[in-house]
Amino acid sequence: MDDPISAEEKSKWFRELLDVQEEIAAKRCASLVGTTERVLIEDVKEKTGELNARTSGNIIVELNGDHSLIGTFQNVKITKARNWILKGEIV
Protein backbone atom coordinates (compact mmCIF):
# COMPACT_ATOMS: atom_id res chain seq x y z
CA MET A 1 0.00 0.00 0.00
CA ASP A 2 1.34 3.40 -0.98
CA ASP A 3 1.93 6.02 1.67
CA PRO A 4 -0.43 8.97 1.06
CA ILE A 5 1.95 11.36 2.87
CA SER A 6 5.03 12.44 0.95
CA ALA A 7 8.50 12.29 2.48
CA GLU A 8 8.72 16.06 1.97
CA GLU A 9 5.54 16.64 4.02
CA LYS A 10 6.75 14.28 6.76
CA SER A 11 10.06 16.14 6.94
CA LYS A 12 8.19 19.44 7.28
CA TRP A 13 6.06 18.09 10.14
CA PHE A 14 9.09 16.63 11.87
CA ARG A 15 10.95 19.95 11.66
CA GLU A 16 7.92 21.74 13.14
CA LEU A 17 7.83 19.20 15.97
CA LEU A 18 11.55 19.65 16.66
CA ASP A 19 11.19 23.44 16.70
CA VAL A 20 8.44 23.22 19.33
CA GLN A 21 10.43 20.73 21.40
CA GLU A 22 13.54 22.93 21.29
CA GLU A 23 11.49 25.90 22.51
CA ILE A 24 10.09 23.84 25.39
CA ALA A 25 13.55 22.55 26.35
CA ALA A 26 15.07 26.03 26.22
CA LYS A 27 12.36 27.44 28.52
CA ARG A 28 12.75 24.51 30.90
CA CYS A 29 16.52 24.95 31.10
CA ALA A 30 16.28 28.74 31.41
CA SER A 31 13.92 28.36 34.37
CA LEU A 32 16.68 26.55 36.29
CA VAL A 33 19.31 29.31 36.03
CA GLY A 34 20.13 30.55 39.53
CA THR A 35 18.80 27.43 41.25
CA THR A 36 20.84 24.81 43.07
CA GLU A 37 20.35 21.25 41.86
CA ARG A 38 21.56 17.96 43.27
CA VAL A 39 23.29 16.16 40.40
CA LEU A 40 25.03 12.87 39.80
CA ILE A 41 28.49 13.37 38.32
CA GLU A 42 28.71 10.79 35.53
CA ASP A 43 31.90 11.25 33.56
CA VAL A 44 34.36 13.68 32.01
CA LYS A 45 34.21 15.21 28.52
CA GLU A 46 37.31 14.09 26.64
CA LYS A 47 37.80 17.29 24.64
CA THR A 48 37.28 19.88 27.39
CA GLY A 49 37.93 18.02 30.62
CA GLU A 50 34.61 19.26 32.00
CA LEU A 51 32.52 16.96 34.14
CA ASN A 52 29.13 15.77 32.90
CA ALA A 53 26.35 15.39 35.43
CA ARG A 54 22.59 14.85 35.41
CA THR A 55 19.79 16.34 37.42
CA SER A 56 16.98 14.22 38.82
CA GLY A 57 14.99 15.46 35.80
CA ASN A 58 17.65 13.93 33.49
CA ILE A 59 19.02 17.28 32.26
CA ILE A 60 22.73 17.31 31.48
CA VAL A 61 24.86 19.76 33.48
CA GLU A 62 28.44 20.57 32.49
CA LEU A 63 30.78 21.84 35.19
CA ASN A 64 34.40 22.09 36.23
CA GLY A 65 35.66 19.89 39.02
CA ASP A 66 38.03 17.17 40.05
CA HIS A 67 37.63 13.86 38.25
CA SER A 68 37.48 12.11 41.63
CA LEU A 69 33.88 13.42 41.89
CA ILE A 70 32.69 10.98 39.22
CA GLY A 71 30.05 8.72 40.74
CA THR A 72 29.09 11.14 43.50
CA PHE A 73 26.14 13.42 44.10
CA GLN A 74 26.94 17.13 44.35
CA ASN A 75 24.99 20.34 44.79
CA VAL A 76 25.52 22.54 41.75
CA LYS A 77 24.41 26.12 41.16
CA ILE A 78 23.08 26.48 37.62
CA THR A 79 24.78 29.46 35.97
CA LYS A 80 23.81 29.21 32.31
CA ALA A 81 21.29 27.46 30.10
CA ARG A 82 21.39 26.34 26.51
CA ASN A 83 18.58 24.56 24.67
CA TRP A 84 19.31 21.12 26.09
CA ILE A 85 22.26 21.52 28.48
CA LEU A 86 22.96 23.48 31.64
CA LYS A 87 26.24 24.91 32.90
CA GLY A 88 26.93 25.02 36.60
CA GLU A 89 29.43 25.19 39.42
CA ILE A 90 29.76 23.14 42.58
CA VAL A 91 28.57 24.93 45.73
Backbone torsions as a table, in degrees:
resi	resn	phi	psi	omega
1	MET	NA	131.8	180.0
2	ASP	-72.6	147.4	177.8
3	ASP	-83.6	121.7	-178.3
4	PRO	-73.9	-11.5	-179.5
5	ILE	-103.7	125.7	-178.3
6	SER	-72.2	155.4	177.0
7	ALA	-60.5	-35.5	178.6
8	GLU	-62.4	-43.7	179.6
9	GLU	-67.2	-40.7	177.8
10	LYS	-62.5	-41.2	178.0
11	SER	-62.7	-40.3	178.7
12	LYS	-62.5	-46.7	179.4
13	TRP	-62.7	-41.6	-179.3
14	PHE	-64.2	-42.2	178.3
15	ARG	-62.3	-41.2	177.1
16	GLU	-61.5	-43.2	178.4
17	LEU	-61.9	-45.3	178.5
18	LEU	-62.7	-39.7	178.6
19	ASP	-61.1	-43.9	178.6
20	VAL	-65.2	-43.8	-179.1
21	GLN	-64.7	-38.4	177.4
22	GLU	-63.9	-38.8	178.1
23	GLU	-64.7	-42.6	178.5
24	ILE	-63.2	-45.8	-179.3
25	ALA	-64.0	-40.7	179.4
26	ALA	-63.2	-42.9	178.2
27	LYS	-64.9	-41.5	-179.8
28	ARG	-62.7	-46.4	179.6
29	CYS	-65.7	-43.1	-179.5
30	ALA	-60.8	-33.0	-179.1
31	SER	-68.5	-15.2	-178.9
32	LEU	-92.7	-10.6	180.0
33	VAL	-61.6	130.2	-179.4
34	GLY	93.8	-11.6	178.7
35	THR	-89.2	165.2	173.4
36	THR	-110.7	126.8	-177.6
37	GLU	-119.5	143.6	172.5
38	ARG	-86.7	122.4	-175.9
39	VAL	-125.1	156.6	171.7
40	LEU	-100.0	120.4	177.8
41	ILE	-76.9	120.9	-173.3
42	GLU	-99.3	-48.3	-175.2
43	ASP	-165.1	-173.3	-179.1
44	VAL	-118.5	140.1	176.1
45	LYS	-75.3	125.4	-177.0
46	GLU	-58.2	-46.7	-173.1
47	LYS	-70.9	-39.0	-172.9
48	THR	-106.9	-19.1	-176.4
49	GLY	80.6	0.8	177.5
50	GLU	-71.5	152.4	175.0
51	LEU	-85.1	144.6	172.5
52	ASN	-105.7	134.9	178.8
53	ALA	-137.3	169.9	177.4
54	ARG	-135.0	140.6	174.6
55	THR	-79.2	172.2	176.3
56	SER	-65.4	-20.7	175.5
57	GLY	-88.6	9.0	176.3
58	ASN	69.1	28.3	175.7
59	ILE	-94.4	134.0	-179.6
60	ILE	-74.1	135.6	175.8
61	VAL	-124.2	127.8	176.0
62	GLU	-102.5	136.3	-178.6
63	LEU	-155.1	162.2	174.9
64	ASN	-91.3	145.3	178.7
65	GLY	172.2	170.3	-179.9
66	ASP	-71.6	141.1	-178.1
67	HIS	-65.0	-17.4	178.2
68	SER	-67.9	-10.9	179.6
69	LEU	-79.5	-11.2	-179.5
70	ILE	-58.3	130.3	-179.4
71	GLY	92.5	1.0	-179.8
72	THR	-111.7	160.9	172.6
73	PHE	-94.2	137.8	179.7
74	GLN	-138.5	151.4	171.4
75	ASN	-88.1	128.3	-175.3
76	VAL	-129.0	130.1	174.0
77	LYS	-84.7	126.9	-179.2
78	ILE	-81.3	122.3	-174.3
79	THR	-108.6	-21.1	-175.3
80	LYS	-156.2	149.0	178.3
81	ALA	-127.5	139.2	168.2
82	ARG	-116.6	-176.1	-176.4
83	ASN	-54.5	-45.2	-172.9
84	TRP	-121.5	-11.8	-171.1
85	ILE	-129.5	145.7	175.8
86	LEU	-107.5	154.9	170.9
87	LYS	-113.8	145.1	-178.8
88	GLY	-155.9	177.8	177.2
89	GLU	-140.3	143.9	-179.0
90	ILE	-66.5	135.5	177.7
91	VAL	-109.7	NA	NA
